[in-house]
Amino acid sequence: MSSARLRLIRIQKRLYRKLQDEADALLGRPNLAIRRYLSRYERDIGTLGGRLAFFSKEDLVAEIRRADVTFIGDYHSFAQAQRTALRLMMAAVKPGENWCVGLEMIPSHHQGDLDLFQNGQLTAEQFLVRIRYREEWGFPWNHYAPIFAWAREKGVKLIALNRPKMMFAGMDSRRLGESELLKRDQWAAGILTDLLHDSRNETRVTERTRPQALRVIVLYGELHVSQSHLPFQFRKIARAFIGKPPSCISIHQNHERLYWRVASTGRQLRTDAARIREGVFGVFSSTPWAQLQSLISFMEADSEAGDDDHQYPRTHGRDDESDDDGSEPDYHTALSSYASTIAEFLGVRMPALDSISLRTIEDADFAESLPSGSELSRREISLLKKLVSANHRFYLPGIGVAYLGSPSLNALAELAARCLHRTLTRSRGLHHGGRDDFFRHLLESTFAFFGSLLINPRRKCDLERDHSRRLRELRQKADESHPDEPRMREFCIAFLKWDLACIKRKSAPAFPIQLDRACMTWATSAPVVLAAEEAGKVVGKRVHEALISERVTVEWVRDHLLAPGKPPSSRLPIYELRYLEIAEALRGLPALASKSEVL
């Protein structure tokens, strides 16, 4: 194992243990029954001493399509867990096939309300009130809403699986625990058995039409999908009522020990899944500490909210790269923690961040009250407002403001890296104009995304084909995320095509003329800065992969991304030259996978 990878894993493990201690303090020690349930889950994962079989997304989808029932572990507070489950559903289900999706989050006695909502006879707000969503489930609705929208669009029936709480209301709390978890497993297993039994009877009755056999995907709590728990109860009950038990597989998400095992091989960046043993898989869509952070953030927000503070979350779906966790952690503490982790790995000094005024989307109007002066000109303040409206993250040391935008682990890690970059490179201004300033923004974004990948190595970004696809949608009258999005996408595509040519050739071709002209014009400053931001993510991802694969060293990263900029008297295009040196060093790296190709 390379020294850089080994050091990074050690730092990440320390971050995980710190968050685990914090989560344990918030949760308290579980009772003996819960510990027994947990220990069986851990035994099912196994010691991981054997050889793992690595799977691509396509391989895993093929396994789902072969199984009668697929159990996917759900980490309720973590939006990425629900996004990953939805991606697997979307890939597995083909038009005209017979599929259902079972959900833990809906008590079974609300199946009628669920059907009304999916049929468009209830609004989302009415549905959430009827099923007492906040009281019965409480995790952010906007994490789950895209699953409901997809199922409605594709005609996939949703099945309510959870055991109604009224069935154990009034029980002595000391009796709740493993027995209740077991009863919930049995309850869901019974519903699934009835579903498969009825489907097979219908198939026999209408044999001439030869309808396709029903297949089911179940999204249920991570511990429950252990082979000893819900899948065991399902096989047991199905064997009694159906005869030959249906085939089933379990998919766990971002399990700690499995993640560290794969990370030690360096394959965690290009491996979607691994088979632990027959019928049991683990997927890598994020990191174990990202899941823990989401739980801590959710619990802290929940404990601080009063009864009047609990509004139902948004009911519409979001872009799949949005990672809002629906909660409000201590942003300053998280920002400092991530900055410290990045600084420690790179061997640079950790700047003091306590005095930073950290702003989020909740107070995005702060730019309206900024006076023009020595630090920001009137034109820069105008640009700043456009960047805020586009959810662009930045740190301006001159006025002591860091803008986080929509809060998330990825956003905090990226902003932490920006704070490091601006402090160590002594960069202060917002925008100076000109082509070399485009490259200054590009290199800052490169380091920001690279730094966020040290915290979350599975983070994704748009490649040139993703920007082209989105631009086609915009030209077909899709809603813009912000007014400068079309131009930003055009400039980004132009640069990424040029960037690819730089990597493939020994000498750089001519810089794209439309982007070169835009760099010189203040009227296009916002789309230029945003294009540099998006393009820098691609370069940052390549730098991260080059470091993990030992193509470059930590010292190389410091020299090319953290060295101070050119002195005021210099006329050399220092930032463009640095980019060209980076492109030369990254020549020959394997092509990056599109976010549509991985989990």
ABEGO torsion letter per residue (X at the ends): XBAAAAAAAAAAAAAAAAAAAAAAAAAEBBBAAAAAAAAAAAAAAEAGABBBBBBBAAAAAAAAAABABBBBBBBAABAAAAAAAAAAAAAABBBGBBBBBBBAABBAAAAAAAAAAAAGABBAAAAAAAAGAAAAAGBBAAAAAAAAAAAAAAGBBBBBABBBAAAABGBBAAABEAAAAAAAAAAAAAAAAAAAAAAAAAAAAAAAAGBBBBBBBBBBBAAAABAABAAAAAAAAAAAAAEBBBBBBBBBBGBAAAAAAAAAAGAAAABABBBABBGBBBBBABBAAAAAAAAAAAAAAAAABBAAABBBBBABBBBAABABAGBBBBAAAAAAAAAAAAAAAAGBBBBBAAABBBBBAAAAAAAAABBBBAABBAAAAAAAAAAAAAGBBBBBAAAGBBBAEBBBAAAAAAAAAAAAAAAAAGBABABAEEAAAAAAAAAAAAAAAAAAAAABAABBBBBAAAAAAAAAAAAAGBBBABAAAAAAAAAAAAAAAAAAAAAABABBBBBBAAAAAAAABAAAAAAAAAAAAAAAAAAAAAAAAAAAAGABBAAAAAAAAABBBBBAABABBAAAAAAAAAAAAABGBBBBBBAAABX
